[in-house]
């Protein structure tokens, strides 16, 4: 079939990226494909003639948000908007159903089809609606960075081999696939000067096993931190059973690695961990935390936990609360279990009611709040090195982060200063906290 040739340089493209930071990297690579083809990208969605919605499908709430976003945007088809392109996890998993039911969308692309974007787009102008999921197409390393100029994410792998019983990721993204180390170094090198490079994957600690036959994260870290344009590197999503002595030593001894680890544990009680198909036990988790704090005395540990997993008793829940009090993490996120079709946990008996799940999440946040208040209060009167993220106009001050605060998921440091530049570091005297954020001023600021 002959493809209709259209001058897309006369079209305006818009992007709505939903979901996680890993999805954001995919969005940035697609934006680069659009830009490298000489096309205009607009931040004003209402001015876009071609709108891409990069979706998440991890939870039912994410799928609902994605579909509602498509429906909300479809009303603009009476104006400038000509085509809606739905990409990412949602069409990757549900392309057949979406194509039949979500008629407001014109084009569907999966997680590995971005290189075919313009082929799909041209065909859609000829045939109106097209499904390109599974067609493939390489993206390359170029990206249009959508984070603030001083930090960026680097996705080092895709997919997952862990097969947790509550999770759809392996059925959406497939098996764990490490990206070649040379490609990652090249990608990081062309990102420009970055105060912070944040490594992400479903499990960064597994990096390299599939490509090289052994874990290569320490080697990757050494090569990334050798780049002159990267000031510091932060690690997210380290699975507890994959953290070994080699990685701990690299984090400890490499001055360009931020002493911060995001370790999603999901629960503490052995019975629930087994039902989740999570490797490790309560005792092993505690031993790991103790080891990390011994080997890296200043390490900040973040974790996430699921409340209300099927069969979670009051005793299990109390055990999780006690675990938090014992481990005293710097940061935590808590989520109510979401019963997802096509996962093993969906079929488990003794599902917990929504009301109980909400109550348990609330209680976990209450426990963590007191821990956070105690920990943050220890910084009152002390000086912390803070990376300025910019001006917070609502609070009429600057906002930034210290080493134990990752962007978007942790608290911030709000501070007064005579002047502060985005992406630069400042010595901030801490004066107060609210159990989540810190407040202070630079030494040169006259009270």
N, C-alpha and C positions, 0 to 999 in steps of 0.2 A: 504493500500500500504506500502511495506517495505521501510523504510528510509535508504538511503545509509550512512554508517558510514565512516566518513573521519576524519583523524587526523589533525584538524585545527591548532594545535600548530606548525605545520610545514609551515603554511602560514603567510604572512605578511599582516597586515590590515592597511589601510589608511582611513582618514576621512576628508571630506570637509564640514564644517558647514556654511550654508548660513542663512541670516536673522537676527532675533533679539536675544537679550540676553536670552530670554525665550527659544528659540530654542537651544541656546548654552548649557543650562542646560540639555536639552534632549540628546544632543550629548554627553555630559560628562557622563551621565548615561549609554548610550549604549557603550561607550568606556570602562566603568568599567565592563560591562558584558563580553566584549571581553577579557579584561585583566584578570578577575577572572576565565576565562576558560583556562588560561595559554598561551594565544596567544600574539604574538608580534605586537606592534603598531609602525608604522613608520611615521615620519614627511615628508619623501620624497615620494611624490605621485607616482613618476615613479617607485619606488621599490615595491609598493603595489601590491599584487596579488588579494586582495579583497578590493575594494574601496567603501566606504559609502559616499553618498552625501545627507546630511540632508537639506531639501529644505524649502523655504518660498513660500507662495502663496497669500500673502496679496494684492499685486498689480500686474498688468500685467507685469511691469518691473521686479518684483521679479520672476515671473513665467518664463519669458524669460531668465533671468540670470540662473535659475536652469536648464532649458532645454539645454541652450548653454554650461553649465558646463558639463552636461552628454555627449553631443556630442564631446566636446573638449577632454574629458577623454577617450572616446571610441576608439580613435586612438591608445591608448596604448595597446589595446587588441592584437595587433600583437606582443607585447613583453611580459612583465611579467604579465600584468593584465589579470585575469581570469574572475572575476565577478564584475559587478557594481550593488550596492544596492542603490535604491532611497527610502529615508524615509521622514517622516515629513508631512508638510501641503499640499504639491503638490499632492502626491498620496492619501492623506486622502480625498481631495476634488475631484480629477479628475482621480481616479484609473482606471476606465473603459476605458477612452480615452487614457490614458498613456500606458496601457498594449497593446492596439492595435497599437498605433502609435510610441511610443518611444521604438523601438525594441532593441536599443543599451543597454538598462537596462535589467538586469536579474531578479531582485527581487524588489518587491514593498512592503513597510511596512508603515502603517499609524502612527499617533501620539501616539497611545496607544498600539502598537504592538511590542515594542522593546524586551520584554521578550521572544518573539518567534523568535528572530533573528537567532539563530543557527538551529532551526527546518526548517526555510525557506531556510537557506543557504544550508543545507544538501539536501533538496528536489530539490533545483535548480541544483545541480550537477547531479541529476538523470533525471530531466525533463527539464532542460535548463532554462525555464522562469517560475516564480511563482508570484502570487499576494496574499500576506498575509494581505492585508488591512482589518481591522476589526476582525482579529483573536484574538486580545488581547494578554496579557502577561505582568505581573508585572515587573517593573524595580528595585525596592528597593531603598535604599538611597545612595549606594556607587557611587562615581563619580571619574573620572580622570579629574582633574582641568586643564583647558586650558587657563585660565587667568594667568597673572603674579602671583607669589607665595603669594603675600601679600593681594590680594583681591579676592573675589568670589561672584557669584550671588546665591541667594536662591529664587527659584520659589515657591511661597506660594499658588498658585491656578492656575487653567487652565480654559480655556473657558471664555465666557462673556455673561452677560444678558442685556447689554445696547442697543443692536440692533440699533446702529447708521446707518443711511440710506446709508452711503458710504462704510460700512465695511463688509467684508466677514467672520470675525473671528468666530461669532456664528455658521455659517454654516460649518466652518472647524473644530473648536475645541469644538463646542457644548456649552451647558449651563455652567454657572460659577460653578466650583467645587473646594472648599477649600480643601487643604491637611490637614490631622489631625495635631493638634498642637504638639502632642507628637512626631510624625514622623519628623516634621520640626526641633524641638529642637534637636533630635538625629542626624539628617542630618547635622545641623550646628555644633554640638559638634565634629563630626568626620572630619570636614574640615581641622583641624589643626589650627595653630595660624594665624589669619587674621587681618590685620590692618583695613580692611573695609569689611563689609558684606553688600551686596546690595540686598534689597528685590525687587522682580519683580513679576508681574502678569499683566493681561490686566487691572486690577483695584485692587490695593492692599487694598484700603480703604473698599472694600466690604467683606474683608476676614471674614469668620466665619458665615455669615448669613445663608448659606445653611446647614452648619453642626450643628451649635449651637443655631440658632434662633435669634442671635443678632451679631452686629459687635464686633469682637474680636481682631482687630489689636493692640489696646493699650496693651492688655494682652499678646499677642504674643511678642510684643516689649519688655515688661518687662522681659519675660522669656529668650529671646535671648540675651538681654544686661546683663543678670545675668551670662552668660557663660564666663569663664575666658579666653577662646581662642579667643573671639571676642572683639576687641578693640572699634570699632565704627560700627554703623548701619546707612545705607543710604536708603531713600525711593524713589522709582521711581513709576510713573504712579498712582497718587492719583486723583480720579475724584472729581471735585469741589463740587458737590452736596452731596458727602459722607463724607466730612471733617467736623467733629463735635467738640464740646468743649472737649470731652474726649481725642480725638487724639491730639488736639492742646496742651492741658495741658501736656500730656505725652511727646510730642516733646520738649516742653519748659523746663520741670523739669528733664528729663532724660539726664544726662550729656553724655551718650554714644550714643545718637542719634544725628547725624549730622543735623545741622539746615539748611536743604535744602529740598525743596519739588518740585517734578516734577508734575505739574498739567496740563495735556493736555486739553486746552479749545477749540481749533479748530476754533472758531470764537468769535466775540464779539457782533454782531448785532442780535437782537431778532428774526427777520424774518428768517435769515439764520440758526440760532441755531434751530429754530422750524423745518425747512426743513431737517436739519441734525438729527432730533430727539434727540437733546442734551438737557439735563435737565438744568434749570437755565437760567438766563437772564444777560444782560450786567450789570445792576445795582447790581444784586446778586454777580456777579463775582468781581466787584469793592469792594463791601462790604466785601467779603471774604478776598481779598488781604489786605484791610485796617485792618481787624481784625487780620490776621496773623502777620502783621508787628507791630501791637500794642502789641499783646501777646508775640510774639517772635521777639524782636527788631532786632536781627542780621540775621533773616531768609533770605535765598536766594531762589528765586522762579524762576523755569524754566517752560516754556510752549511751546506748539506746535500749529500751526495754518495752516489751509488749505485755499489757495487762489484759486479763480476761481470756487467755488462751483456753480452748476446750479442756475440761477436766481440772482447771485450776481451782483448788479448794481455798477456803479461808486460811488454812494452815500454809499452803503454798504462797499465798499472797503475803502473809505476815513474814514468811521467810525471805521474800524479796525485799520487803521494807527493812528488815534487819540487815540484809546484805548491803543495802545502800548506806545504812548507818555505820556499818563496819568498814566499808571501802572508801566512803567519803570522796566521791568523784568531784572533780572541779566543775564539770558540766554534764547534764543528762537530758535526754529527750524521752518522753513516754507516749505510747500510742495504744489505743484500744485495739484489740485483735479484730481484724476485718476478715469475715468469712468469704473466701474467694473461690468461686467454682473452678474446677480443673486443678485444684490443689489437694494434696492428701489430707490436710487438716479439715477440709470442708466436710468430709464424711465421718469425722470423729464424733462419738457420742458426747453427751453432757456439754453442749454448747452453752456459753454464759450469756445471760440477757444483756441487752444494750445498757440498761440502767445500771447494772452491777459493774459493767466494764467502765462506764463513765465515772462511777464513784471511785473505782480503784485507781484510775488514771489521776483523778483529782487528789486522792490521798498520796500517791507517789510524788506528785509535784509538791505537795505540802511538806513531805519528808525532805525532799531535795532542797526546798527553799530554805529550811533552817540550816542545812549543811552549807549552802551557798552564803547565807548571811554570816555564819561563823567564819568561813574561809575568807570572804571578801573583807570582813572587818579587820582581819589581820594586816591588811595593806594600808589602813588609815595611818597617815603620817609618813608613809614610805614613798619612795620615788620609783616609778615604773617607766620602762621604755615603751612608748606608745607609737604605733604607726597611724598617721593621720589619714583617715578615709575621706575627709572633706568637712564642709560646714553643715551643721544641723540647724536649719533656719527656724524650726519650730521651738527649739530650746535656746536659740541665739548663742550658740557656742560651737566649738569644733567637736567632731566625733572621730574616734579611732579605736584601735584594738591593741591590747598587749598580747604576749605570746600565747596565753591560755584562752584566747578568744578567736575562733575561726569566723570568717564572714558568713552572715545570713543565718547561722545556726546557734551562735552563742551571744552573750551580752556584749556591750560596748563600754568604752571609756569616754565620757563626755567631759570636755575640759575647756577652760578659758585660757587664752594666750594672746599676746600682743599681735602675733601673726603666726599662722601655720600653713604649710604647703602640703597639698594632697600627695601622698606617697613618701613623705619624709618622716623620720623618727624624731620623737621629742621626749624629754625627761619630764614626766608629769607627777606632781605631788598629789597623792590621793587624799581626799578630804572626807568622802562619804560613799555610801553604797545603798542600794534599795533591794539587795538580795539577788539582783540580776546584773545591773549595770554599776559601774564605778563612776565617781565624779571627782574632778580635781582641777588643777591649774599648773601651768608651767611656772618656773621660778621667776621669770621676768614679768609675770602678770601682777600688777599692783592691785591688791584687793580694795 
